[in-house]
Amino acid sequence: LHSLNAIKKVAQLTDRVILFHSGNGKDSIALLELISPHFKEVVCVYMYVVKDLEHINNYIAYAKKKYPNCRFIEVPHYCLSQYYKYGILGCKRIKNQTILSLADITKSVKVNTGIEWAFFGFKKSDSLNRRLMLGTYEDEAISYPKKNCYPLSRYKNSDVLNFISAKKLLKPTVYGNGQSQGANVGNLPFLYYCKENYPNDYKKIIEQFPQSEIIMFEYENSNNE
């Protein structure tokens, strides 16, 4: 009820919204299902670290088919600006790269699409910082000055997963330890999942971030000893 109230309040102000969508994460999957009936158009923004990963594209294709009023645009993840500036994990270094934040990306997308309101899947249970931030907004969900909305703010991970199950939605990708950790190219469970299940995705990651292969090499050698 809390989440729907927040969504309906935004729907009274606009019929087009942005949704920052991780492609295959539980919060994004649940949030798209929640907001899609209330808006004429939902522009999902997928922030990529490595472009065109097959297992991510599978979810994007599923969402496009399931929600006719939804379309996806793809932009570089803000963390890439830091990777490029410092050559993290062996990626090509760009010395004059400006460090970007999520707020920078959000502002840019809003300008480029002409859409004022954006939705995010942040939850108070994610971290102390998010709990404090969300606690300052109306109903712990709406920032009118920023024109951002966080309908899942009072959800826990189990609530999100139960909602996905109840709605019979495509289940999120779980990379390891019961978590859908996102496309973190330095994260061992993510790398291992890609290598075992989507070798072409793993190849793309290693081509862009060659030092990621060291993480897998050390893991596999430690298990063999």
N, C-alpha and C positions, 0 to 999 in steps of 0.2 A: 504493500500500500504506500509506504514512504517513497519508494522508487517511482511508482506511477504518478504520484502527486507532483514530484519534481519534474517528470517528463511532461505532464499536462500543463504545468505552469509555463514551461518553455514553448510548448506547442501553441499557447495563446498569443505568443509574441512573433512566431515565425513558422513557415512551413518547410524550410530548408535548413538542414543542420549538417555539421561535420562530426564524424566519429573517428577518433584515433583508434585504429583497429590493428591488432598485432598479427592478424592473419590466421593464427591457429591457437590462440590462448583462450582460456576459459572465460575470463572477464569480458573479452571482446565478443566472443560467441554469444554469451548471455545478453550482453548489452544491445547488440544489434537486434536480437529477437524482441527485446523490450521496447525499443524506440521506433522500430520500423513502421508499426501500425499508425503512428501518430504524426507522421510527416510525409509530405509530398515527395521529398527527395532526401536521401541520406548519402552524403559523400564520405565514403570510408577512406581514411588516409593510412596507408601502410608505409611505415618507415623501415626501409631495408638497410641491412648492414652489407649483405651480399645479395645482388639482384637475382631474380628468377630462380629461387630454390624450388625444386619440384614439390617438396612436401608442404611448403607454404602456399604455392600456387593452387594445390588441390583444394585447400580451404577457401581460397579466394573464389575459385570457380564455383564451389558449392554455394557460397553466399550470394554470388551474382544470380545464380539460378533460383535460389529459394526466395530472394527478396527483389522483386522487379523494380522497386523504387530505389534500389541501392546501386551505386557505382563506386569503383575503386580508383584512386589515384595513388601513385607511389612517389615518395620523396626520400632522399638520403636521411638516415637516422642521425640525430644530432650528435651521437657519440662518435660518428665517423669523422667529424671535424677534429676531435681530439686525437683519434687514431692517425689521421693524415698529418697533423701538425708535428707529432712526435715519432711517427713511423712505428707505431705499436704493432707488435706481432709480425714485424717485417713487411708491413704494407708500404707502398710508395709514399715517401714523405713529401709534404707540401709545406715548406717553411713559412710562407706568408698566409697560411690557412687561418681564418678567424674561428675561434671557438664559439660554437652555437649551443643554445639551450633549447629545451622543449618549448619555452615561451617564444623564442625566436621562430621556431618552425611553425608554431600555432599562428603567430601573427602573419607570417608569410602566406600560409595556406588560406587564411581568412581573406587576405587582400586578393590573392590570385583567383579565388572562387567567388568572391563577393558574398560569402556567407558569414554572418556575424557570430552565430552560436556554435560552440563545440562541446562535444560529449567525451568524457574520459571514464575509464573503468577503475579509477582509484578507489581504494577501500580504507577505512580507518584501521582495519586489522593488518594492513600491509606493513606499516612501520609507524614509529612514533612521530616522525615528521609529517606523514600524511594524516595521522590522527589529529595533530595540532592544527594543520592547515585546514582540513575539512571542518573542524570544530568552529572555525571563524565564519563559515558561510551560512546563508539562510537554510534552515532545515538540514544543516550539515551536507548540503548538496548543490546549492546554487550560488554562484558568484555573479551578481548582476553587473558590477563594474567591469569585470573581465569578460562577461558573457560566456561563461563556462559552466557546465553542469556535470555532476558526479552522482548519478542515481544509485550506484552500488555502494555508496559510502558506508552504509550500516550492515552490508553483507559480510559474512565470513567465507572462506574458501569452500567450506562444506555446503553453505547455502547456494553458492554459485553452481557447484557440481550437481546438487539436488535439483536445481532449476533446469539445468541442461538435460538431466535424465528425465525429468517429468515432461519436458517439452519434446523429448525424443530428438534432440539436436545432435549433429555430428560432434563426437567427443573431441576434446582438445588433445593435442599431442603432449604426451608425458615423456620428457627426456631422461629423467632419472630421479630417484628418491621421492617419487610421488608428486613432483612439481613440474608444471609446465613453465620452464625457465626462460623461454624466449630465445631469440637467435643471438646468443652470446658466443662469439667466435673463440673466446678464450676459455669456455666452459667445457670441462671434460664430458659430462653426460650428453651435452648437445653434440659435440664432435663424435662421440661414440655412436650415438643414435644415427647420425647421418652416415657414418662410415658403414654401419651394419645394414641400414635399411635403404639409404638413398646415396649410393656411391658417387653418382654424378654431382649431387649437392656437396658432398665432402670434397670432391676434386675442385669445385669452384671456390670453396672456402680456402683451401690450401693454396690455390693459385693467387688469391688476393692477399692472404695472410699466411705466408709460408711458415712462420714460426709456430703456428697452431699445430703443425705436424709434430713438433717436438713434444707437445703435451701428450699426444696419442702415443708417440714412440716411448716416452718414459713410463706411461701407464702400462702399455703392453709388455715392456721389458721387465717391469717390477712384478707383473703377474706371472711371468715365465720363470723367474728365478726361484 
